[in-house]
Amino acid sequence: MEKLKVFTYPQKSGRVRGVARIEIGDLKVYPIRIMESEKGMFIAMPQQMRKNGTWQDLFHPVTAEGRKFLQEKVLETYQAKQNGMKEFEFPGEITFSAGVTPVLREKSTLVGFAHVDVGGMFRIESIILRQDQGETKPKLVFPLRRWQNEVGETMAAEIFQVSDTMLSKMTDTVHAEYQKKRAVLDQSEMKVKPKDAFNEFHQRDYKKEMGYTLDELVELARAKKEGRTERNPFVHRQSETEAGEIAEEEDETVTEEPVMCL
């Protein structure tokens, strides 16, 4: 049976009453803050500030059962002895699942972002995937906690520590999901290109195949949907003379038009 170990340390600053370090098998997470409010004690997860000024939890429960379990065990350890340690049975196996967002960027080691769920109860957020040339799998780069010291210097420290065995299992899980997502992109011909080159390619390709640029095709589909034109955006553009000659034939043969989602 896997174990959850909880270590608590007193620390009084504002509403903060202490901090905790937890160990879920070979995964160590620090710091989890022990807070006090008018409604009682609660725990707060490690966080980072987004660019828009909001805060994101970098580690958090993904189920109500997981949140209740973690909060109860951390507070139980803190209240038994503020500077102490307790060990509990983890409810289930420590398995992994992942969500991955690939990044298509030319000449960059950044290949995506991921989150990893641990035991179906907790999630590690904001994992960066990097892959150097010649490597077969992306490398997982975990987020750091950052703060300013008394003289204004930016400091950084690890939030997560993972054993080599656990890291290997996480990497395999993320890699499998990454391969699935990249396969979808590759089938959609979303090749790794600079943004301008990618747009130019599609403009040129649509112009050749449909007689319209991609922008023209989208605008025509919108006009067709709104009833502002009778022209079919999914039939190759003809000259005015040719279009007039085959108009009746089109009306007879085109029985169902594809739908473009706008």
C-alpha positions as CSV (number, residue, x, y, z in Angstrom):
1,M,0.0,0.0,0.0
2,E,1.3,3.4,-1.0
3,K,1.8,6.1,1.7
4,L,1.1,9.8,2.1
5,K,3.6,11.4,4.5
6,V,2.9,14.9,5.9
7,F,5.5,17.2,7.5
8,T,4.3,20.4,9.0
9,Y,6.3,23.5,10.2
10,P,4.9,26.4,12.2
11,Q,5.2,29.8,10.5
12,K,3.1,32.8,11.6
13,S,2.7,35.6,9.0
14,G,-0.7,37.2,8.5
15,R,-3.2,34.4,8.1
16,V,-0.5,31.8,7.5
17,R,-0.1,29.5,10.5
18,G,2.3,27.0,9.0
19,V,3.6,25.3,5.9
20,A,3.5,21.6,5.0
21,R,5.5,19.3,2.8
22,I,3.8,16.1,1.5
23,E,5.2,13.0,0.0
24,I,3.0,10.8,-2.2
25,G,5.2,7.8,-2.8
26,D,8.3,9.2,-4.4
27,L,6.7,12.6,-5.2
28,K,7.5,15.5,-2.8
29,V,5.5,18.7,-2.9
30,Y,6.4,21.9,-1.0
31,P,5.1,24.3,0.2
32,I,1.4,23.8,1.1
33,R,0.3,26.7,3.3
34,I,-1.8,26.2,6.4
35,M,-4.1,29.1,6.7
36,E,-6.6,30.4,9.3
37,S,-9.8,32.4,8.5
38,E,-12.9,33.3,10.4
39,K,-14.4,30.0,9.2
40,G,-11.5,27.9,10.5
41,M,-8.3,26.3,9.2
42,F,-7.7,25.4,5.6
43,I,-4.8,24.7,3.2
44,A,-3.6,26.6,0.2
45,M,-1.7,25.1,-2.8
46,P,1.6,26.3,-4.3
47,Q,0.7,29.0,-6.8
48,Q,2.2,31.2,-9.6
49,M,0.9,34.5,-11.0
50,R,-0.3,34.4,-14.6
51,K,0.4,37.3,-17.0
52,N,-3.1,38.6,-16.5
53,G,-2.5,39.1,-12.8
54,T,-4.6,36.1,-11.6
55,W,-3.2,33.2,-9.6
56,Q,-2.9,29.5,-10.7
57,D,-2.5,26.5,-8.5
58,L,0.5,24.5,-9.6
59,F,-0.6,21.4,-7.6
60,H,-4.2,20.8,-6.5
61,P,-6.8,18.1,-6.0
62,V,-9.0,17.2,-9.0
63,T,-11.7,15.5,-7.0
64,A,-13.7,16.5,-3.9
65,E,-12.5,13.3,-2.2
66,G,-8.9,14.2,-2.9
67,R,-9.3,17.7,-1.5
68,K,-11.0,16.4,1.7
69,F,-8.4,13.7,2.1
70,L,-5.4,16.1,1.7
71,Q,-6.8,18.9,3.9
72,E,-7.8,16.5,6.7
73,K,-4.4,14.8,6.8
74,V,-2.4,18.1,6.7
75,L,-4.5,19.7,9.4
76,E,-4.5,16.6,11.5
77,T,-0.7,16.5,11.4
78,Y,-0.4,20.2,12.2
79,Q,-2.8,20.1,15.1
80,A,-1.3,17.0,16.6
81,K,2.2,18.6,16.7
82,Q,2.9,21.8,14.8
83,N,6.5,20.7,14.0
84,G,5.8,17.0,13.3
85,M,5.2,14.2,10.8
86,K,2.5,11.7,10.2
87,E,2.1,8.9,7.8
88,F,-1.2,7.8,6.2
89,E,-2.3,5.1,3.7
90,F,-2.9,6.5,0.3
91,P,-6.4,5.6,-1.0
92,G,-5.5,3.6,-4.1
93,E,-2.5,3.1,-6.5
94,I,-0.3,5.9,-7.7
95,T,-1.0,5.8,-11.4
96,F,-0.5,8.6,-13.9
97,S,-2.6,10.2,-16.7
98,A,-1.7,13.3,-18.7
99,G,-3.1,16.1,-20.8
100,V,-0.8,17.6,-23.5
101,T,-0.9,20.6,-25.7
102,P,1.7,20.4,-28.5
103,V,3.5,23.5,-29.6
104,L,4.4,23.9,-33.3
105,R,7.4,26.2,-33.3
106,E,10.2,26.2,-35.8
107,K,13.8,25.7,-34.5
108,S,12.8,25.5,-30.8
109,T,13.2,22.9,-28.1
110,L,9.8,23.9,-26.7
111,V,7.4,21.2,-28.0
112,G,4.4,21.5,-25.7
113,F,2.8,21.9,-22.3
114,A,1.3,19.3,-20.1
115,H,-0.4,18.5,-16.8
116,V,0.0,15.1,-15.0
117,D,-2.7,13.6,-12.7
118,V,-1.4,11.5,-9.8
119,G,-3.5,8.7,-8.5
120,G,-6.6,10.2,-10.1
121,M,-6.7,12.6,-7.2
122,F,-4.1,15.3,-7.7
123,R,-2.7,17.3,-10.6
124,I,0.6,18.9,-11.4
125,E,0.1,21.9,-13.7
126,S,2.2,24.0,-16.0
127,I,4.7,21.4,-17.0
128,I,6.9,22.5,-20.0
129,L,7.9,19.9,-22.6
130,R,11.4,20.3,-24.2
131,Q,13.0,18.1,-26.7
132,D,16.5,18.6,-28.0
133,Q,17.5,17.4,-31.5
134,G,18.2,13.6,-31.4
135,E,16.1,12.9,-28.3
136,T,13.3,10.4,-28.6
137,K,11.0,11.8,-25.9
138,P,10.2,15.3,-24.5
139,K,11.8,16.2,-21.2
140,L,9.5,17.3,-18.4
141,V,10.4,20.7,-16.9
142,F,8.4,21.3,-13.7
143,P,7.4,24.8,-12.6
144,L,9.4,26.6,-9.9
145,R,8.2,28.9,-7.1
146,R,9.6,32.4,-7.3
147,W,9.7,35.2,-4.7
148,Q,11.7,38.3,-3.9
149,N,14.1,38.4,-1.0
150,E,14.6,41.3,1.4
151,V,16.9,43.1,-1.0
152,G,14.6,42.7,-4.0
153,E,16.4,39.8,-5.7
154,T,14.2,37.2,-7.4
155,M,14.7,33.8,-5.9
156,A,13.5,30.4,-7.2
157,A,13.2,26.9,-5.7
158,E,11.7,23.6,-6.6
159,I,8.0,22.8,-5.8
160,F,8.3,19.2,-6.9
161,Q,10.9,16.5,-6.4
162,V,10.5,13.2,-8.1
163,S,12.5,10.0,-8.1
164,D,14.0,8.7,-11.3
165,T,11.6,5.8,-11.4
166,M,8.6,8.0,-11.0
167,L,9.9,10.5,-13.4
168,S,10.4,7.8,-16.0
169,K,6.7,6.7,-15.6
170,M,5.5,10.2,-15.9
171,T,7.6,10.8,-19.0
172,D,6.3,7.7,-20.7
173,T,2.7,8.7,-19.9
174,V,3.2,12.3,-21.2
175,H,5.1,11.0,-24.3
176,A,2.2,8.6,-25.2
177,E,-0.3,11.4,-25.1
178,Y,2.0,13.8,-26.9
179,Q,2.4,11.3,-29.8
180,K,-1.4,11.0,-30.1
181,K,-1.9,14.7,-30.3
182,R,1.0,15.2,-32.8
183,A,-0.5,12.4,-35.0
184,V,-3.7,14.4,-35.2
185,L,-1.9,17.6,-36.1
186,D,0.2,15.7,-38.7
187,Q,-2.9,14.2,-40.3
188,S,-4.3,17.7,-40.5
189,E,-1.1,18.8,-42.3
190,M,-0.3,21.2,-39.5
191,K,3.4,21.1,-40.2
192,V,6.0,23.0,-38.2
193,K,6.4,26.2,-40.1
194,P,6.9,29.9,-39.2
195,K,3.5,31.6,-38.8
196,D,3.8,33.8,-41.9
197,A,5.0,30.9,-44.1
198,F,2.1,28.7,-42.8
199,N,-0.5,31.4,-43.6
200,E,1.0,32.1,-47.1
201,F,1.0,28.3,-47.9
202,H,-2.7,28.0,-47.1
203,Q,-3.6,31.2,-49.0
204,R,-1.7,29.9,-52.0
205,D,-3.1,26.3,-51.7
206,Y,-6.7,27.5,-51.5
207,K,-6.3,29.9,-54.4
208,K,-5.1,27.1,-56.6
209,E,-7.7,24.5,-55.5
210,M,-10.8,26.7,-55.0
211,G,-10.2,29.9,-56.9
212,Y,-10.3,31.9,-53.7
213,T,-7.8,32.7,-51.0
214,L,-8.6,31.3,-47.6
215,D,-9.8,34.7,-46.3
216,E,-12.1,35.1,-49.4
217,L,-13.4,31.6,-48.9
218,V,-14.3,32.2,-45.2
219,E,-16.0,35.5,-46.1
220,L,-17.9,33.9,-48.9
221,A,-19.1,31.1,-46.6
222,R,-20.2,33.6,-44.1
223,A,-22.1,35.6,-46.7
224,K,-23.7,32.4,-48.0
225,K,-24.8,31.5,-44.5
226,E,-26.3,34.9,-43.9
227,G,-28.2,34.9,-47.3
228,R,-26.2,37.7,-48.8
229,T,-25.0,35.6,-51.8
230,E,-26.1,32.6,-53.7
231,R,-22.6,31.7,-54.8
232,N,-21.5,28.3,-53.5
233,P,-18.1,28.7,-51.8
234,F,-17.3,25.0,-52.1
235,V,-17.5,25.0,-55.9
236,H,-14.4,26.1,-57.8
237,R,-14.6,29.7,-59.0
238,Q,-15.2,30.0,-62.7
239,S,-15.1,32.9,-65.1
240,E,-18.5,34.8,-65.4
241,T,-19.1,33.2,-68.8
242,E,-18.3,29.7,-67.7
243,A,-20.3,30.1,-64.5
244,G,-23.3,31.2,-66.5
245,E,-23.1,28.3,-68.9
246,I,-23.0,25.7,-66.1
247,A,-25.3,27.4,-63.6
248,E,-28.2,25.1,-64.5
249,E,-26.0,22.0,-64.3
250,E,-24.8,23.0,-60.8
251,D,-28.4,23.4,-59.6
252,E,-29.2,19.9,-60.7
253,T,-26.1,18.1,-59.5
254,V,-25.3,19.9,-56.2
255,T,-27.8,18.3,-53.8
256,E,-26.1,19.0,-50.5
257,E,-23.5,21.6,-49.6
258,P,-20.8,21.0,-47.0
259,V,-21.1,23.2,-43.8
260,M,-18.3,25.5,-42.8
261,C,-18.3,26.3,-39.1
262,L,-17.7,30.0,-38.4
